[in-house]
Amino acid sequence: MQSQSFSLLLSFAVLLGGFQAVCADPAHDHSHDFRHWEVASRDPDRIFLTFHGDAATQRAVTWRTDTSVEKAYVEIAPALGEPGFDQFAKRILATTELVSLDGGQGANQGKVHYHSAILADLKPDSLHAYRVGDGGERWSEWVQFKTAASTAKPFSFVYFGDAQNDVYSRWARVIRMAHQTAPQSTFALHAGDLINKANSDTEWAGWFEAGSYLHAQWTGIPVIGNHEYKHNGGAEESQRKMSMLWQPQFTVPVPEGLSEDLHETVYSVEYQDVQIIVLNSMKRTAEQTAYMEKELQKPGFNWRFVTFHYPIYSPRFRATHALPESEREEWRGIIEKYKVDCVFQGHDHGYLRGQVPVRSAPDAEGDELQTLYVVSVSGPKQGPPEPEHMAKYKAEGFTAARVGANTQFFQVIGIDGNKMTYKAYTATGELYDAVVIEKDFSTGKKTIHQEIPDTEERTFENTVEYGSKGF
């Protein structure tokens, strides 16, 4: 018995020594006490579903493991009520990419594997179940999502402004309240600055953990912001380098003809009769003007939305953190020319919802609408609005209808035939702002009905302040 005990202790010591040897790898920074959900393992984590091609028949999925998983797979099946639905599952081999976290911002884990796969030949307007794993014993749970219909049908989606700071602790409640408020929403739009430090793997871990299975269930539309770029020495565009984790963890379409440093940051989503154009306000903005116009010339859409991070109409202004004035004018002109219905923006850490009327009669009374513009924030970092700055937009025909400060928001947008409903909620699920847009598809004429609840405007003066107002 004594000999056996000694052998067991020796084996344990060897095992522990091996573990310590791994942890003492000089290539890793272990000054950070990793939480278990931050550490890559054989079990899939950071599962994220995206649009890729026809929304009625295709999706893409991306996830992470440690480097011991050299081959990874997706299994997808029709979602049935009975537990044996997996008998109809189809297995797809994923593409695997080695990503080095060395040189990241803060603590890192050396190298990890990101896996991605395209889910094709799906049945339109149908619920599907999928899981990802190593093909053996290490699989994720089965996750369900529904494809778009082949023709226009009612649906809704959620939109989040910047999460950015203290994401794991304080943003989690926002995305989860959004799910409680609009559980049938089909996708989620994230309008940039998902995290604060572009190459901080631990911050990305917090963003994925905060959203948990919702990132795998809601198809995501990620929009790149300034904090998804590392600034090497200055704010100039030439000094901006994209996060080393953006492209590995978000699999989105790459349109033909765009410069390589715009790949997987500029793309379009076509969902039933809705077109959503995603732009990159950080890089090569002039090049994207032609892309946006070409996309807006495509026929067959009753509703058209554009989204990017730096706003055209903002609650405050910072010259070093804005679209170049020439591109702002060009983008605004294209949006006006094609009467884009809504523009979803982020960046300014406050809430502003306003509209542009028909430019030929900017002072005309009535409820005729050209474009709805929104800036919103879902994270805890907040900045005060500047009324004198917003007043300057009147000359451009922009009218601010609802402003908010020091509040975490999420928005739910519903499409039902010729009617679009827009609702903004606080992190507690309280309705803060609402409008209904009705559109005559034959003429393109839109009318807007303000349904702002009878609640006081939220300001720094009547709310509890958190942290710094800085940016």
C-alpha positions in Angstrom: 0.0 0.0 0.0 2.8 2.4 0.9 4.5 1.6 -2.4 1.2 2.2 -4.3 0.7 5.5 -2.5 4.2 6.6 -3.3 3.6 5.7 -7.0 0.3 7.6 -7.0 2.0 10.6 -5.5 4.9 10.4 -8.0 2.4 10.1 -10.9 0.5 13.1 -9.6 3.7 15.1 -9.2 4.8 14.2 -12.7 1.3 15.2 -14.0 1.4 18.4 -12.0 4.9 19.1 -13.2 3.8 18.7 -16.8 0.9 21.1 -16.2 3.2 23.6 -14.6 5.7 23.2 -17.5 2.9 24.0 -20.0 1.8 27.0 -17.9 5.4 28.1 -17.7 5.7 28.3 -21.4 7.7 31.5 -21.9 5.8 32.3 -25.1 2.7 32.9 -23.0 1.9 35.8 -20.7 0.5 34.3 -17.5 0.4 37.5 -15.5 -3.4 37.3 -16.2 -5.4 34.8 -14.1 -7.5 33.3 -16.9 -11.1 32.4 -16.2 -12.1 29.0 -17.5 -14.3 30.5 -20.3 -11.3 32.6 -21.5 -9.1 29.5 -22.1 -9.3 27.6 -25.4 -9.8 23.9 -25.1 -11.0 20.9 -27.1 -14.5 22.0 -26.5 -15.9 24.5 -29.0 -16.5 28.1 -27.8 -17.1 31.5 -29.3 -19.6 30.1 -31.7 -20.9 32.8 -34.0 -23.5 32.5 -36.8 -23.4 34.9 -39.8 -25.1 35.5 -43.1 -23.2 34.2 -46.2 -25.1 34.2 -49.4 -28.8 33.6 -49.8 -30.4 34.1 -46.4 -33.1 31.6 -47.2 -30.7 28.8 -47.9 -27.2 29.6 -46.4 -25.4 30.6 -43.3 -21.8 30.5 -42.0 -20.6 29.5 -38.6 -17.3 30.1 -36.9 -15.9 28.8 -33.6 -12.7 28.4 -31.6 -10.7 25.5 -30.0 -7.2 24.8 -28.8 -4.7 23.6 -31.4 -5.2 19.9 -30.5 -8.3 20.0 -32.6 -6.8 19.7 -36.1 -10.1 18.8 -37.9 -13.4 20.2 -37.0 -17.0 19.6 -38.3 -20.5 21.0 -38.3 -23.5 18.7 -38.2 -26.8 20.3 -39.3 -30.3 18.8 -39.4 -33.9 19.9 -39.8 -35.1 20.8 -36.3 -37.9 18.3 -35.4 -40.0 18.0 -32.3 -38.7 14.5 -31.6 -35.3 13.9 -30.0 -34.1 11.7 -32.9 -33.9 14.7 -35.3 -30.1 14.2 -35.4 -30.5 11.0 -37.5 -31.0 13.3 -40.5 -27.9 15.4 -39.8 -25.4 16.2 -42.5 -21.7 16.5 -41.5 -19.6 19.3 -43.0 -15.8 19.5 -42.7 -14.7 23.0 -41.5 -11.8 25.1 -42.6 -9.2 25.5 -39.8 -7.0 28.5 -39.3 -4.1 28.8 -36.9 -4.2 32.2 -35.0 -1.3 33.4 -32.9 -2.3 35.6 -30.0 1.3 36.5 -29.2 1.7 40.2 -29.6 -1.8 40.9 -28.5 -2.9 43.6 -26.1 -2.7 42.2 -22.6 -2.5 38.5 -21.6 -2.6 35.8 -24.3 -2.6 32.1 -24.7 -0.2 31.5 -27.5 -1.9 29.9 -30.4 -5.5 28.8 -31.0 -7.5 27.3 -33.9 -10.5 29.0 -35.4 -12.8 26.9 -37.5 -15.5 28.0 -40.0 -17.9 26.3 -42.4 -20.6 27.3 -44.9 -24.1 25.8 -44.3 -25.6 25.5 -47.7 -28.7 23.9 -49.3 -30.9 24.8 -46.3 -34.7 24.8 -46.6 -36.2 28.3 -46.7 -38.4 29.5 -43.9 -37.5 26.5 -41.8 -36.0 25.8 -38.4 -32.6 24.1 -38.4 -30.4 22.6 -35.7 -26.7 22.5 -35.8 -23.7 21.7 -33.6 -19.9 22.1 -34.0 -17.1 19.9 -32.7 -14.2 17.6 -33.4 -16.2 14.7 -35.0 -15.7 12.5 -31.9 -16.8 13.2 -28.3 -16.3 17.0 -28.1 -19.3 18.7 -29.5 -21.2 21.9 -28.7 -24.9 21.7 -27.8 -27.4 21.6 -30.6 -28.4 25.2 -31.5 -31.5 26.2 -33.6 -32.0 29.0 -36.1 -34.6 29.8 -38.7 -33.8 30.6 -42.4 -35.4 33.5 -44.2 -38.5 32.9 -46.4 -38.2 33.0 -50.2 -40.8 35.8 -50.3 -41.5 38.7 -48.0 -42.9 37.8 -44.6 -43.0 39.6 -41.2 -39.8 39.5 -39.1 -37.9 41.5 -36.6 -34.2 42.0 -35.7 -32.3 43.7 -32.9 -29.7 46.5 -33.2 -26.9 47.3 -30.7 -24.7 50.4 -30.5 -21.3 50.2 -28.9 -20.8 47.6 -26.2 -17.0 48.3 -25.9 -16.3 48.6 -22.1 -16.8 46.4 -19.1 -18.6 44.1 -21.6 -18.8 40.9 -19.7 -20.1 42.6 -16.5 -22.4 45.3 -17.9 -23.3 44.5 -21.5 -24.5 41.0 -20.8 -27.8 42.2 -19.3 -28.5 44.3 -22.4 -28.2 41.5 -25.0 -30.2 39.2 -22.7 -32.9 41.7 -22.1 -33.1 42.2 -25.8 -33.7 38.5 -26.2 -36.4 38.6 -23.5 -38.1 41.5 -25.2 -37.9 40.2 -28.8 -37.2 36.5 -28.6 -38.5 35.8 -32.1 -35.9 38.2 -33.7 -34.0 36.6 -36.5 -30.7 38.4 -36.4 -28.7 40.9 -34.4 -26.8 43.9 -35.8 -23.7 45.1 -33.9 -22.8 48.6 -35.0 -19.1 48.6 -34.1 -16.8 48.9 -31.1 -17.8 45.5 -29.8 -14.8 45.7 -27.5 -12.3 48.4 -26.4 -8.8 47.0 -27.3 -8.7 45.5 -30.8 -6.2 42.7 -30.0 -7.3 41.9 -26.4 -8.3 38.3 -26.5 -9.7 38.5 -22.9 -12.0 41.4 -24.0 -13.2 39.3 -26.9 -13.7 36.4 -24.5 -16.0 38.7 -22.4 -18.0 39.8 -25.4 -18.6 36.2 -26.4 -19.4 35.1 -22.9 -21.8 38.0 -22.4 -23.8 36.9 -25.5 -23.4 33.2 -24.8 -25.6 31.0 -26.9 -27.3 34.1 -28.4 -24.3 34.6 -30.7 -24.8 31.1 -32.0 -28.6 31.3 -32.3 -29.2 34.9 -33.6 -27.5 35.3 -37.0 -25.1 38.2 -36.4 -24.2 41.2 -38.6 -20.9 42.6 -37.2 -19.9 46.1 -38.2 -16.3 47.2 -37.6 -15.6 50.2 -35.5 -12.5 52.3 -34.5 -11.8 50.1 -31.5 -11.6 47.0 -33.7 -8.4 48.7 -35.1 -5.2 49.1 -33.2 -3.8 52.6 -33.7 0.0 52.5 -34.3 1.2 55.9 -33.3 -1.7 58.1 -34.4 -5.3 58.5 -35.5 -4.5 58.7 -39.2 -6.0 56.0 -41.4 -2.5 54.7 -42.4 -1.8 53.9 -38.7 -4.9 51.7 -38.3 -4.4 48.0 -38.2 -7.4 45.7 -38.1 -7.8 43.4 -35.0 -6.0 40.1 -35.6 -9.2 38.4 -34.4 -11.8 40.1 -36.5 -11.5 38.0 -39.7 -10.8 34.7 -37.9 -14.0 34.9 -35.8 -16.5 36.5 -38.2 -17.1 34.7 -41.5 -19.0 37.1 -43.8 -19.1 37.6 -47.6 -16.3 39.2 -49.5 -17.7 41.2 -52.5 -15.6 41.3 -55.7 -13.5 44.3 -56.5 -12.9 45.6 -52.9 -9.4 46.2 -51.6 -8.1 43.4 -49.4 -8.0 45.5 -46.2 -11.8 45.9 -46.6 -12.5 42.2 -46.8 -15.0 40.9 -44.3 -15.8 44.4 -43.2 -17.8 45.6 -46.2 -20.6 43.4 -47.4 -24.4 43.2 -48.0 -27.1 41.1 -46.5 -30.3 40.4 -48.4 -33.1 39.2 -46.2 -36.4 38.6 -47.9 -37.4 42.1 -49.2 -34.8 43.9 -47.1 -31.3 45.0 -48.1 -28.7 45.8 -45.5 -25.4 47.4 -46.6 -22.5 47.2 -44.1 -19.7 49.7 -44.6 -16.3 50.3 -42.9 -16.1 53.9 -41.8 -12.4 53.4 -40.7 -10.7 52.5 -44.0 -10.9 53.5 -47.7 -14.2 55.3 -47.2 -14.0 56.9 -50.7 -13.7 53.4 -52.3 -16.9 52.3 -50.6 -19.1 55.1 -52.1 -19.2 53.3 -55.5 -19.8 50.0 -53.8 -22.8 51.4 -51.8 -24.3 53.0 -54.9 -23.9 49.8 -56.9 -25.7 47.8 -54.2 -28.5 50.3 -53.9 -29.1 50.1 -57.6 -30.1 46.4 -57.3 -33.8 46.0 -57.8 -36.2 43.9 -55.8 -36.1 45.4 -52.3 -38.9 47.2 -50.5 -36.7 48.3 -47.6 -33.1 49.4 -47.7 -30.8 50.0 -44.6 -27.2 51.1 -44.4 -25.0 50.6 -41.3 -21.5 51.8 -40.3 -19.8 53.0 -37.2 -18.8 56.7 -37.5 -22.1 58.6 -37.7 -23.2 61.1 -40.3 -25.5 62.8 -37.8 -24.2 62.5 -34.3 -25.1 63.8 -30.8 -21.6 65.3 -30.4 -18.6 65.9 -32.6 -15.0 65.0 -32.4 -13.0 66.0 -35.5 -10.4 63.2 -35.0 -13.0 60.5 -34.7 -15.4 61.1 -37.6 -15.8 60.4 -41.3 -13.7 62.7 -43.5 -16.0 65.5 -44.5 -15.7 64.7 -48.2 -16.8 61.1 -47.7 -19.5 62.2 -45.2 -21.0 64.4 -48.0 -20.7 61.6 -50.6 -22.3 59.0 -48.3 -25.0 61.4 -47.3 -25.7 62.2 -51.0 -25.9 58.5 -52.0 -28.3 57.8 -49.0 -30.4 60.7 -50.1 -30.4 59.8 -53.8 -31.7 56.3 -53.2 -33.9 57.3 -50.3 -32.4 54.7 -47.9 -35.0 54.0 -45.2 -32.8 53.8 -42.1 -29.1 54.3 -41.2 -27.9 52.5 -38.1 -24.7 54.0 -36.5 -22.7 53.9 -33.3 -19.6 55.5 -31.8 -20.8 58.5 -29.9 -21.9 56.7 -26.7 -25.3 58.4 -26.6 -28.7 58.1 -28.2 -30.0 60.2 -31.1 -32.9 59.4 -33.4 -33.9 61.8 -36.0 -34.9 62.1 -39.6 -34.2 63.8 -42.9 -37.3 65.1 -44.7 -37.5 65.6 -48.5 -34.5 68.0 -49.1 -36.4 70.1 -51.7 -38.6 71.4 -48.8 -36.6 71.0 -45.6 -38.8 73.4 -43.6 -42.1 72.0 -44.8 -44.5 70.8 -42.1 -46.0 67.3 -42.2 -44.8 63.8 -41.6 -43.2 62.9 -44.9 -39.9 61.1 -44.4 -36.8 60.4 -46.4 -34.4 58.6 -44.1 -34.3 57.7 -40.4 -30.9 58.1 -38.7 -30.0 56.5 -35.4 -27.0 56.6 -33.1 -27.1 54.3 -30.1 -25.0 52.8 -27.3 -25.5 49.5 -25.5 -22.4 49.5 -23.2 -21.7 51.5 -20.0 -19.4 54.2 -21.4 -21.5 57.3 -21.9 -21.0 60.8 -23.3 -23.2 63.9 -22.9 -25.0 65.2 -26.1 -24.1 68.7 -27.5 -27.3 70.5 -28.4 -25.4 73.3 -30.2 -23.7 70.7 -32.4 -27.0 69.0 -33.3 -28.5 72.3 -34.1 -26.1 72.7 -37.0 -27.7 69.9 -38.8 -30.9 71.8 -39.4 -29.4 73.4 -42.5 -29.1 69.9 -43.9 -32.7 69.1 -43.3 -32.0 66.8 -40.3 -34.4 67.0 -37.3 -33.5 65.4 -34.0 -36.6 63.8 -32.6 -35.4 61.9 -29.5 -32.1 62.2 -27.5 -30.9 60.2 -24.5 -27.8 60.1 -22.3 -26.2 57.9 -19.6 -28.4 55.0 -20.6 -27.7 51.6 -22.1 -30.1 50.9 -25.0 -31.1 48.2 -27.5 -33.4 48.6 -30.5 -36.0 46.2 -32.0 -36.9 46.8 -35.7 -40.0 45.0 -37.1 -40.9 44.6 -40.8 -44.4 43.7 -41.8 -45.4 44.4 -45.4 -45.3 48.2 -46.0 -44.9 49.0 -42.3 -41.7 49.3 -40.3 -41.8 49.6 -36.5 -38.8 50.9 -34.7 -38.6 50.7 -30.9 -35.7 51.7 -28.5 -35.6 50.1 -25.1 -33.4 50.7 -22.0 -31.4 47.9 -20.4 -34.3 47.3 -18.1 -36.7 46.7 -21.0 -38.5 50.1 -20.7 -39.7 51.6 -23.9 -37.9 54.9 -24.5 -38.6 55.7 -28.2 -40.8 54.4 -31.0 -41.8 55.3 -34.5 -43.8 53.6 -37.2 -42.9 54.2 -40.9 -45.4 53.4 -43.6 -44.3 53.2 -47.2 -46.1 53.2 -50.5 -44.0 50.8 -52.5 -45.4 52.1 -55.8 -44.3 55.7 -55.3 -41.6 55.3 -52.6 -43.4 57.9 -50.4 -42.9 57.3 -46.7 -44.7 58.7 -43.7 -43.5 58.6 -40.1 -45.6 58.4 -37.0 -43.9 59.4 -33.8 -44.9 57.2 -30.9 -42.5 58.5 -28.3 -43.7 57.4 -24.8 -44.6 60.0 -22.3 -41.4 59.6 -20.3 -38.8 62.2 -19.4 -35.7 62.5 -21.6 -32.8 60.7 -19.9 -29.8 63.0 -19.2 -26.7 63.0 -17.0 -28.6 65.3 -14.6 -31.5 62.9 -13.9 -29.6 59.6 -13.9 -26.9 57.9 -11.9 -23.5 58.5 -13.5 -21.1 55.7 -14.1 -17.4 56.0 -14.8 -15.9 58.6 -17.1 -17.5 60.6 -19.9 -14.3 60.3 -21.9 -13.8 58.5 -25.1 
